[in-house]
Amino acid sequence: MIESMKTWTINRPDEHVVNLFMNELGIPSIHAKILVSRGITGLENAKSFLHMDESCLHDPYLLFDMDKAVARIMQAIERQEKITVYGDYDADGVTSVTVLTTALERLGATVDFKIPNRFEHGYGPNIELFKVMKEAGTSLIITVDNGISGLEAIAYAKSVGMDVIVTDHHEVGEELPSAYAIIHPRHPEGNYPFGELAGVGVAFKLSCALLGEVPDELFEIAAIGTVADLVPLKDENRFIVKEGIRRMRKSNRPGIQALAKVSGTEQSSLNEESLGFMIGPRLNAPGRLGSANPAVHLLKTEDMMEAVSIAEQLDTLNKERQALVTTIAEEAEQALIEMYGDMLPYVIVLAGEGWNPGVVGIVASRLTEKYYRPSIVLSVDKESAVAKGSGRSIQGFDLFKELSKNADILPHFGGHEMAAGMSLSLEDVNSLRDRLNEQGKMVMTDDILTPRLKIDVPLEIGEIEVDVLEGLESLRPFGITFEKPVFLIEDLSATSIRKIGANKNHLKLELTDGENSIDIIGFGNGSIADEMSPGVKLSVTGDLQVNEWNGRKKPQLLLTDLQSNERQLYDLRGIREPNRWISIIPEKNNLFIAFQEASIAHFQALLKNKHIHQFGQVEFMETDHVVLLDMPESTDQLKELIDQTNPKRIYAHFHVNESLYFEGIPSREQFGWYYSFLKKRGIFDLRKQVQELSKHKGWKVDRIYFMTMVFSELGFVKIENGLASVKEDALKKKLSEAPSYQKRERQIELENKLVYAPYMELKNWFDALCKETANREEQLWI
């Protein structure tokens, strides 16, 4: 058996609807299955989804206070008032600033922007920065991607004569700020049709209203922030990203071209993954380490040389950020080991002095992904005795709710079910750690602590073709609420199992369903090859891609997970030197079995560090791996062993001290000749004359001894002091009645079945044996 790394939850789309979509929309089965599995089950909805256009965008004036905000901004432009766009330091924030300042510049506004420094000012409206803006002559502040919770700073602005227009998308609190206007897709007094816009989406809607048209050149900027902020990719968000990517692939904007170049991304093949993993992180990097302003300058510049220079600067910062994350993650993991050893807590809470607060959220994400536990990573400032950081959670543990139970020691915290930020007194960190661990113990079952993989697009290999996979472009972008499909292909046989890569740490499989085959690539999964035996039946899940090599295209699946319900059989027969196979035996949960006492000494000398158990001496417990060192005396012994141990893997060595398979059983003619010989001799001295007879007949000495033993057991011959003589009064019996004869027959049959049978024949025999064992266990339970 090969257990999957995660618990699979398989949802199979309605085949009737799949067939309807295929017939009515003329789309391949894979496309239809993705649509149906994502909850698109109506034909008209499917048509609308596949053919989105600008009509998907709602009237911006449906947003509460939009008319009021536009009137005030137009007044400021007309009067040449100074407008400051106040943003945030992440990718959503800097793209929001870019979109709105660009729109205002098109209208001739006197506008600049201000982005708080994460370390100096924190998130959101800041009174000190508002004072600076007032002194610089700003009379109108427009917040983007923040402001809804900035009660004090906005009240201050109002008190000194500055108007503030808030555009935001974050959670609305019980009290709204005293702003001139608040544009929010979920405004408590509003009724906007779509409440899931990113911050840049709200800025984009305000720009549309101000310009009186949709600013096509800003789609690409809005797309970056929308993807980076992980908002649901549906409704307007979906069209913004889809259209933005389409335009970005042909964009002349220097910032886009420079970002694609430094990230090693082909501009013409940009997609939502490029934005999320290549472009977004580089725009995020400066705000994580210092000032986010360069990211805005990059997106706004019209000078290619300047764009390349800033992009390279951002790329360097991103590498610094990555190195910083790696260092802190290593320190955090070391702290985790020192604090807990092998016993993981229910909730991981780690704190470190000097850890950069701009990246601790990423470190928390890594810990949660690796250990599948809610994780909080805090940066400690010894001077202020404050710990500040971020947390990430897993399904089933509402982080915000659980933090709320500790409000007495958390003066500042916020977030949602899966992520949160917080600050607290250094002296309360241990208390928070202990409390959350106890809360986790009460909430989290073993089931919750098991990682899950949702699979919703099961396929047959025959459905997978290059043009079909390339056609998935029509379904992009994938993201929140329209997740990238996780494909499943079931019950395949492995025709090739290889480790690849310089360090042999990657896995390459060729799997077949009997008619079609597909290549599987598992990066970092090379060790799984040691868990597979030839012909193993597998189910695999992952991402389908088109691999192009030497001008030839073929589908392949990038492995996410795999499993096999078959017990694995590894063929070690005929490999005399254990050092050639011992390394593939897992170190833990293994059982080395010898059936013959004589084998113990033989293998103990070869396997010095392994404890070898003799079958029949003790009753064995269940274990994962059983190594069969030698031949059993009967198949019943094997059945009993498998009943007791229920192994996932069986390693069959089946060493035979003296093989009888090729020696066989003497013929009736040979037995007849030998009996006549003994009768004529009267007395035959086995000790002195057996070698002479062996040379005369060309028989092995063991064969002569065997025939003598058979005659003795049947009462035909008497053996005394090494002298054999025929008993004249012996009763007539069949040779096969002799115990030695029967034992030899059994060993030859066992050798034929276990030692010399082809691998697949042996595997099928073991499968049948294991199935018989499983059926007996099932009957016992019933």
N, C-alpha and C positions, 0 to 999 in steps of 0.2 A: 504494500500500500504506500502511496505517496500522499500525505495530507497537504491540503491547500494551506497557504499562509494565512488566509482570511476565511471567514465563514461566508459562503456564497449564498446570496439571495437571488434566485432566478425568476424573473417575471417574463412570461411568454406572451407576446402580443397576440391579439385576436386574429386568427388566420382568415376569418371571413372578411374583416375590414382590410387586412393586408391585401387580399386578392382583389377587393373592390378598388383600392387605390391603384394597384398595378394595372387593372383593366381600364379604369376611367381616366387616370392621370398619365398612363403610359410610362410609369417609372419602374425601375428594377425592384426586386423583392427586398433587397437590403434597405433601400431608401424608404419603402413603404413600412417596413418593420420599425425603422427608427422613428418615423412620424407617429405611428400608432403607439409605440412604447412611451413616447413623450406626451401622450394624452390627446393627440390630435386625431380624433376619430370621425369627424364630420367631413364630408367631401368638400363643401364650400370653405370650411376652415383650412383644409389642406391646400386648396387652390390659393387662398389668400396668403397663406404662409409661404408658399413657393414663389409667389409673384408679388412681393412687396414693392411699393413705390412711395413717392412723396406724400401720397394721400394718407399714409399711415400716421403722419405727424398731426397732432392735435393743434387746434387754434391756441396760440400762446396766451391769448386774452382770457382763456378759461381758467388760468391760474389766478388765485385770489390776489388782489392788490396789484395785478400787472398793469392795469390802466393808470393807477395812481403812481406807480414806480416810473413808467414811461414818461408821464407828464412831468414829473419832477426832474428826470434826467434831461429831457429835452429843454426844460427851462434852464438847467445848469449849462447846457451846451450853448444855448442862445445868449446867456449872460457871461459866457466864458469863465464860469466858476471852475475852480480846480476840483477835479474828481479823482479820488484815489480808490482803486480796486484793491480790496483787502482779502488776500487769499490764504491758502494752507500750504504746508511744505511737502505734501505728497504729490503723486502723479495726477490725481484728480484735481488737487488744488492748483498746480502750476498750469494744467491745461485749461482750467476754468478761468484763471487770470488771463491766459493768452487769448481765449475766445472773446471774452468781454472787452478787454482793452483794444483788441483788433476791431471789433464792431464800433466801439466808441471813437476810435481814431478815424474810421471811415466817415463818421458823422461830423468830424472836425472838432471833437471835444478836446479840452485840455485835461489830459489824463496821465496818471502814473500808477504804479502799483506798490504795494507793501506786503511782504510775507514775513510773519513772525519767525524768529529763530527757535527751533525746538528746545534748545538748551537754555536760552536766555529768557524767552517769553512764554513758552508753552503753547498749547493749542488754543485757537480761537481768539476773539477780540481781547486786546490787551490795553489797559488804560495808559501805560507809559508810551506805547506806540501811538495811541490816539492823540496823546499830548504832542508828540513829535509831528504828527500830521497837521494838527491845529496850528502849530507854530510855522509850518511850511505853507500855510495858506489854504489847506483843504477845507471845503465847505460841504462836500457831499462824499460820504463813504459808501461804497457798495461792497458788501461782503460776498464772497463766492466760496462755496463748499464749507462754510462755517457761519456762525453768528446766531443760530437759533438758541444757543444756551449762554450767549454773552450778555447777560442782564446788566451787570455792573458797568462794564466798559461802554455799552451802548447808552446807558443812562447818563454816564459821564459826558459822552459826546453830545447828547441832547442838551445837557446843562451848559455847555460852552458854545452852543449855537451851531453845531454840526448836525446835519441830517444824515441818518443811516438807513440805507435800504439793504435789507437782509435777503440774500438768496442762498438757500441751504437745502439739504435733503436729509440731514441727520434727524434722530428721534426728537419729536417735539415734547418739551417738558410741560409741567402743569402751569407754568407761568411763561408768557411770551415776553420778549424784550420790547422796550418802548421805542421801537424803530418807526421811522416815517412810513415804511411799507415792508411787508414780509412776503416774499415769494417762496412758497414751499409747496411741493406737489401734494403734501398731506396736511395742509393747513386746516386746523379744526373748523374754520368757518368756510373753507373752500369746498369745491366739488370737482376737482380735476379728474379726468378719466383714468389717468395712470399715475400711481403714486410712487413708482420705483426708479425715478430718474436719478442718475449720479449727480454730483455737484456740478460737473461740467455740462450735464444735460439741462440743468436749470439755467445755467449761464447761457447756453445755446438758445433756449426758449426766449430768454430776455433779449438776446441779440436779434432773434427773428422779429420780435415785436418792435424793437427800436428801428430796425432797418426796413421793416415793412415787407420783407421777403426772407426766404430761407438762404442764408449765406453758404453757398455750396463749398466755398474754399475752406470753411471751418469744420466740415464733416470729419476730416481726417484727424483734426486735433481733438474733437469731441469723442471720436472713437477710442483714442488712446486712453483718456481718462475714464471712459465708461467701462472698458475692459479691465483697467488696472484697479478700479474700485470694487470689482466683483459684485456688481448689481445684476439683477435678473435680466438675461438677454431675451426679452420679449417686448412686444408692443413697440413703442418709440425707440427704446434702447436697441432693439434688434436692428431696426432700420438704420439708426445712426451708425452702428458699428459696421453693418453690411455695406452701406454706402461709403462710409469713411475708408474702409479697407480697399474698396474698389478704386477710389480716387487716389489713395495713398500709393498704390502700386505704380501709378503713372505720375505721381506728384513731382512738381518742379521746386517744391519748397526745400530750400537748402538744409533746414534742420532735419527733415525726414530723410533726405538722401544721406546726410552725414551720420545719423543714428543707425541707418541700415548698414552703412559701410563699417562703422566701428564695432557693430555687434556681429559682423560676419553674416548678415542676412541678405539674401537676394531681394532687392526691392520689389521686383515683379511677382515674387511669391509670398509677400507678406500676408499673414493671416492673424487670427485672434491669438494664437499661441505665440507668434512673434511679438505681438504687442504685450502680452502678459508676462513673457519670460525673457525677452530681449530688450524691447524698447522701454517698457514701464519701469523696470528696475534701474535703468540708467537715469531716467528722469526722477526717480525716487532718491537716488544715491546722495545728491548734494544736500537735500533736506534732512537726511539721516545723519549726516556728518557735520553740517554747518548751515550755510545760507543756501536756500533753494533758488535764489534769483537767477543763477546761470541757466537753469533749465528753461525758464521763461524766455531769456534772451536767445537761447538756441532756437526755440520754436518760432520766435518772431523775426529773427534776422533774415535779411534778404541777401546777405553777403556770404558767398560760398566759403571763402577762406575763414571768415569768422565762425561760420557754422562748424567747419571741420575742427577748428581749434577748440571750440567749446565742447563739441562731441567727444573729442579725445580727452579733454579734462574730465568730463562726466564718466567716461569709460574708466579712467584711472581711479576716480572716486568710487566707482562701483566695484573695482577690484579691491580697493582698500576696504570697502564695506564687506565684501565677501571674505577677505582675510580676517577681518575683525570678528565676523560671525563665526568663522571656523575656530578661531582662538578661544572665544568666549564659550562656544559650544563644547570644546574639549575641556575647558576648565569646569564648566557646569557638569559635564558627565563625570569628571573625576570627583567633584564634590558629591555627586549623587552616589557614587560607589562608596566613598568614604563614609557617607552618612547612613546609607541603608544596606550596603553590601549586596547580596543577591535577592533580598526581600524588598521588592519595589513597594513604595507607599501607594495608597489609593489616589492621592493627589500629590504631584511633585511640586515642591516650593523651594526654590534655590535663590540665594542672594550672594552677590559678590561685589567687593569694593572696586570701584573704577570701571565696572562694566558699562559700556556705552549704552545709555538709555534709548538711543535711537535704533538699536538693533536687537534689544532683548526680546522683542516680540517675535522676531524671526527665529531666535534661539529657542524660544518656547514652542514655536511651531515644529521645529526639528525634533525636540524632545517628545512632543506629543505624537508625532508621526512615527518615531522609532519605538517608543515604549507603549504607545496607545494608552496613555494616562493623561488626565488634565494636568497642564504644566503652567507654573507661574515662575517667571524669571525676573528678579529684582536687581536694580543697580543701587548700590549703597553709597551714600555720600556721608562719610564719617563726620565731616565738619558740621553739617546741619543735622546729623543723626536721623536722616530721612532715607527710606527705601522707596524707589519708584520703578515701576515696571509694567509688564504686560502678561496676560495669560491666554492660553488656548485650551479648548476643551474637546470632548468627544461626545457623540450622540448618547443621550441618557443622563448627562450631568450638566444641568443648566448653570453655567458659571456665574452669570449675573445674579441669579436667584440665590445661589449658595454664598456668594460674596455679600449679598444684602443681609444675610444672617449675622454678619460680622461688622455691621456698620459702626459699632461702638469703637472699633480699633481701625476703621478705614475712613478717615475724614474725607478722602477724595477717591471715588471710583466710578466707573461707568462702563457701559458696553452692552453685550447681549448674551444669548445662550452659549455661543461658541467662542467668544473672544471678549476680553475686557482689559482696561487699563486701570492702574491704581497707584496711590502713594500712601505711605503709612510711616509711623515712627519706627525707627530701627529696633527699639526695645520690644515692639509688638510682632516682629517677624516670626519668632519661634511660636508665639501663641497662635498666629494665623496658620502656620504650618500644621500645628497639632489639631486645631479646630477643623480645618478643611479635611485632614486625613480621617478624622472621626466622622465628619459629614459624608465623605466619600464611602466610608465603610457601611454607612446606613443606606446609601442610595445605590451603589454600584454592585450588581451581581456579576457572576462569572460571565454571563451572557453579554452584559453591557461591556465588559472588559475584553471581549473578543472582537478584534477588528472585523468589519463587514465589507463585503464587496457586492455592490448591487449590479447585477447583470441583466440586461433587458433586450439584447439583440442576439438570440441564438441563431446559428446559421449552419448550412451544409457547405462543404467545400465547393460543391458545384455552383453555388451562387456567387462565388468570389471571382471576379474578373477584373482585369486592369481598368477597362473603360468604366466599369461600374464604380470602382473606388475613386477614380479621377472625377467621376460625376458627383461625388459627395460634396463637391464645392458648392452645389446648388442648395445644400442644406446648411451650410455655414452661415453665421458663426455659431460655434458651440460654446456653452458657458453655463452660468447659473440658471437653473430652471429649464435649460435645453442642453443638458450635459453631453459631453462627447460620448458617443456610444462605447460601451464595453461589450465587445463581441465574444461569443462563446461557440466553440466547436467541440462536439462531444463524441466519445467512443471512437477514437482514432488509434491506429496502431503505429508504433514507432518503427520506421524502416531504417533510420539512421540516427545515431546519438553521438554527438561530438562536443568536445570542449574546444573553444577557439579563442583567439587573442594571444598576445605575446606571453601573458601569464596564465593562459588557459583558464581564465576566470569568467568567460562567457559561454553560453550554451547555444548550440545549433541543433535543431531537430528537423527531420523530415517525417511528416506524419501523413498517413493515408487512410481513406475510408474504404479502400478496396478498389476504387475506380479512379479517384482523383487524389492528388497529394498537394501539400503546402509546406513551405519552410517556416520554421519558428525560430526567432532570435530572442534569447533571454540575456540581456546585459547584466553582468554581475551574478548570474545564476549558474555558473559553470559547475559548482559543487552538486547541483541537482543531478547531473549526469551519473554520479556515483550511486544515486538512489534508483536508477532505472536498469531494468534488465531487457534484453532484446525481445521485441514483439510486444512490449507492454502496452496495454490499452490506456489511453489518456484522454482527459478532457482539458482543453486549454482555453484561456481567456486573455484578452488583451486588445491592442489597437492594430487594425489592419492598415498597411501602407503598401505603396508601390516601390519596389526596389529596382533600380535601373543599373545595369552593369554591362559595359561594352555594347551599349546601344540596345540591349534587350531588357524589356520590362517584365516583371512578374510580381504577383502579390506575395506578401509575407506578413506574418503576424508578430508584432513586438510583444513579447510575453509579459503579462501582468501576474498571472498565477496559473497553476496547473494542479491536477489531482488525478489519482488513480485509485480505484477501489480494489484493484487486484493485489494479492500478496506477491511481492517481488521474489523471484528466484534467480540467484546469481550462480553461474556455472564456474566452479573452481576445479572441476575434475581434470585430472591429468597434469596439473601444475604441481610438480613435486616440491619445489622450494617455497615455503610459506612467505618468504620475504618478497615474493612476486605478487602476493595477494593480500597479505595482512593489512596493508595500508588502507584498503577500501572498506575494512570493517570499522564501523563507528566505535568510538572509544567508550561510549556510555550505553547502558541497557543492552548488553550483549551477553550471550551464553554460548560457551564452547562445549560441545557435547561429543563424548566418545562412547560408543556402544560396547567396544571390546576392551577388556581390562589391559590387554597387551598394548593397546594403542596409547594408553595414558603416558607411559614412560617415553614412547617414541615421540609424541608431540610435545611433552613437557620439555624435552631437550631442545626442540625447535622453537617453541613458543615460550620462552623463559619467563616473560612478564604476564602471561595469561594463566588464569585459573581454569583448569579443565575438569569438567564434571563428568562422572560416569553415569550413564543412563541406568535407572533402576535403584540407585543408591539413595536418592532423595526425591521428594515430589517438588517439581519446579513451579515457580510463580510465572505470571505473565511477563513477557519482555518483548522488546521491539525487534531484536535481531538474534537469530539462532544460527550457529555455525556447526554444520554436521561434518565432523572430522573424518569419521570412518563409516563403514557399512553396518547397518543394523542387522539383527538376526532375522527380523521379519518386518513386513509392512505394518503389522500391528504395533510394533514399537514406535514407528514413525507417527502413526495415528495418535497414540497415547501422548507422545511428546508434543505434537501440535495442539492437541486438546488442552494440555497443561499450560503451554507457553503462549499460544495464540500470537505468533510473531507477525510483524509487518513485512519482514524480509528474512529469507532463508538463503544461507550461503552453503552450497553443496560441494564438499570436497570429496567425500566418499573414498578415502584412502583404503586400499585393500592390501593386507599384509601378504597373502598368498592368493592370487587370482585363480579361480577354477573355471572361468568362463571359456577360455581357449583350450584348457586341459580337457574339459568335458567329463563325461562318465564313460568308463570302459564299456566296450560293446559286449553283447551276449557271447560273441565268439571268443573275446578275450577272457571273459569270466570262465567260459567252458574250457579253454585251453589250460588256464591256470589251475582249475579244479582237477583236471585230468593229470596235470603235472604233479600236484600235491599227492594225489592218490597213488601214482606210480612210485614217488619217492618214499612214501610212507611217513618219513619225518623230514621236515625242511627247516634248517637253522636260519632264521631270518637275520640274525646278527652277523653271521659269517658268510652266508651265501647269497644275500639279496643283491649285492653289487654285481656279482657274477651273472645272476639272472637278468638284471637290468641291462647289462651290456649285451647279453645274448639276444634279448627280445627287443631292445631299443625302447624299453619302457622306463619312465622315471621311477625312482625308488618309491616316491610318495604314492604312485599308482598301485604298486605291488602291495604296499602297506594297506592302502584303502580297500583293495579287493579282499585282502586277508581279514580286515576288520568286518566287512560285510558278511563273509562266510562264517566268521566267529559269532556275530550277532544272530545269524539265522540257524546256528547250531550245526552247520556243515563241517566246521573245523574247530579243533581245540588248540588253544595257544597256551603254552606253559613254559616259563623260563626262556622265552624267545624261540621256542620250538613249535612249529605248526604241524598238526597231523589231522588227517581226515577222519571224521566220525562215521563209521559204517552204518549205524542205525538212525541217521538223521532223517527227519520228516521232510517231505518235499514242500518248499516254500518259494514265493516269488522274491527275486532280488530286491524289488522295490519295497518289501516289508521291512528291510533292515533300516534302523534309525540313521546310520551313517549315510546310507544311500539317499534317504529322504532329505537329510540335512544338506548333502551335496547338491541335490536337485534344487532345493530352496535357494542355496547360495548362488547357483548358476542363474536361476531365474531372477533373483534380486540383482545380481551384477548386470544382467541383460537389461533390466528395467531401470536401474539407477546409475550404473557406471558407464555403460556402452550405448545407451539409447541416445538418439539425436536430441539436441537441446529442447526443441519444441515438443517432442514426444514426452520428454521428462517433465516439462512445464505443464503440459496438459494433464499428465498423471497427477502432479502435485495440486493443480487447480481442482481436479475432481476430488482428491483426498481432502482438500481444505473445504470444499463445498459440502462434502459429506459431514465434516466436523461441524460446520456452521449450521447445517440442517438439524443435527442432533441437539445442538445448543438451543436452537429455536423451539424444538419440540419439548425440551426440558422446561423452557419458560412458559410454553402454552400449558 
